[in-house]
Amino acid sequence: MGKHRKIKAHLSKPVSSITGVLLLDAAAAHMVLREIEASNNHYIIGPKRGHILVRIASEFHPQRILEIGTNVGYSTILMGKELPKRARITTIEINPEFAKQAKENIARASLEPTIEVLVGDALKIIPTLKDEFDFVFIDGVKSQYYAYLQALEPNLFRGSMIVADNVSKSEAQMQDYLKHVRESGLYTSRFIMVENDGVELSIRR
Ligand SMILES: C[S@@+](CC[C@H](N)C(=O)[O-])C[C@H]1O[C@@H](n2cnc3c(N)ncnc32)[C@H](O)[C@@H]1O
């Protein structure tokens, strides 16, 4: 095959199969994450707890992820960057301005094909979701964690994993959630302290 035909064949391949482009995509995601970290956004999980979230998610090899509380897409991009092939993330954000920024950040990180941002109240959107989720990251309003979980339970199955953020700092606002995952018998649950806050890891029995 001549040089030009080779290049043409290369360019006609799906983007994800071109190693060089994959490297560029990883660099793009990296750049967007560093930008968000530098923006002094206090909502985001941040690099340390984010690293733990990604480690848990990648060891679990999830195929279908749900996130509640997108903000500008930081944790979404962190997870999306490490996803196994064919895995998909649905993320829900109530604030249209944050959702718009998240969509832009996700596009700049070249993760659009695997991430869907839904704009609205998670408590109204979750009951409309048809899919079952094997990995859920809960990071919306702290006092609503239990309500999110109740709405979500029909979409979980044995082995589904739920990671809830800010379980140490906001413990008082999520007593009902923690009691449910720790004492209902429906989950195997444990707390992990990272930096100055913690996450609760619960697996549906
Ligand atoms: C702590 S921030 C999420 C941070 C993000 N997960 C990260 O680590 O990059 C919580 C977000 O949840 C959103 N939120 C609050 N209530 C919500 C609801 N009922 N449904 C969906 N999103 C909600 C807020 O607007 C806010 O952007």
The ligand as an SDF file (V2000), in Angstrom:
LIG
                    3D

 27 29  0  0  0  0  0  0  0  0999 V2000
  -20.3830   18.2740   45.4140 C   0  0  0  0  0  0  0  0  0  0  0  0
  -20.9740   18.8180   43.8650 S   0  0  0  0  0  0  0  0  0  0  0  0
  -20.5230   17.4790   42.7950 C   0  0  0  0  0  0  0  0  0  0  0  0
  -19.0550   17.4440   42.5340 C   0  0  0  0  0  0  0  0  0  0  0  0
  -18.6290   16.4410   41.4850 C   0  0  0  0  0  0  0  0  0  0  0  0
  -19.1890   15.1220   41.7300 N   0  0  0  0  0  0  0  0  0  0  0  0
  -17.1130   16.3310   41.4730 C   0  0  0  0  0  0  0  0  0  0  0  0
  -16.5420   15.7110   42.3840 O   0  0  0  0  0  0  0  0  0  0  0  0
  -16.5100   16.8630   40.5290 O   0  0  0  0  0  0  0  0  0  0  0  0
  -22.6900   18.5350   44.0160 C   0  0  0  0  0  0  0  0  0  0  0  0
  -23.4840   18.8990   42.7850 C   0  0  0  0  0  0  0  0  0  0  0  0
  -24.7850   18.3160   42.9210 O   0  0  0  0  0  0  0  0  0  0  0  0
  -25.7100   19.1750   42.3090 C   0  0  0  0  0  0  0  0  0  0  0  0
  -27.0450   18.8340   42.8260 N   0  0  0  0  0  0  0  0  0  0  0  0
  -27.6220   19.2380   43.9800 C   0  0  0  0  0  0  0  0  0  0  0  0
  -28.8430   18.6920   44.1170 N   0  0  0  0  0  0  0  0  0  0  0  0
  -29.0420   17.8960   43.0320 C   0  0  0  0  0  0  0  0  0  0  0  0
  -30.1120   17.0870   42.5970 C   0  0  0  0  0  0  0  0  0  0  0  0
  -31.2270   16.9420   43.3220 N   0  0  0  0  0  0  0  0  0  0  0  0
  -29.9920   16.4340   41.4210 N   0  0  0  0  0  0  0  0  0  0  0  0
  -28.8480   16.5690   40.6700 C   0  0  0  0  0  0  0  0  0  0  0  0
  -27.8050   17.3280   41.0500 N   0  0  0  0  0  0  0  0  0  0  0  0
  -27.8860   17.9860   42.2010 C   0  0  0  0  0  0  0  0  0  0  0  0
  -25.2130   20.5670   42.6800 C   0  0  0  0  0  0  0  0  0  0  0  0
  -25.7090   21.5620   41.8000 O   0  0  0  0  0  0  0  0  0  0  0  0
  -23.6880   20.4050   42.6070 C   0  0  0  0  0  0  0  0  0  0  0  0
  -23.1830   20.7970   41.3520 O   0  0  0  0  0  0  0  0  0  0  0  0
  1  2  1  0
  2  3  1  0
  2 10  1  0
  3  4  1  0
  4  5  1  0
  5  6  1  0
  5  7  1  0
  7  8  2  0
  7  9  1  0
 10 11  1  0
 11 12  1  0
 11 26  1  0
 12 13  1  0
 13 14  1  0
 13 24  1  0
 14 15  1  0
 14 23  1  0
 15 16  2  0
 16 17  1  0
 17 18  1  0
 17 23  2  0
 18 19  1  0
 18 20  2  0
 20 21  1  0
 21 22  2  0
 22 23  1  0
 24 25  1  0
 24 26  1  0
 26 27  1  0
M  CHG  2   2   1   9  -1
M  END
$$$$
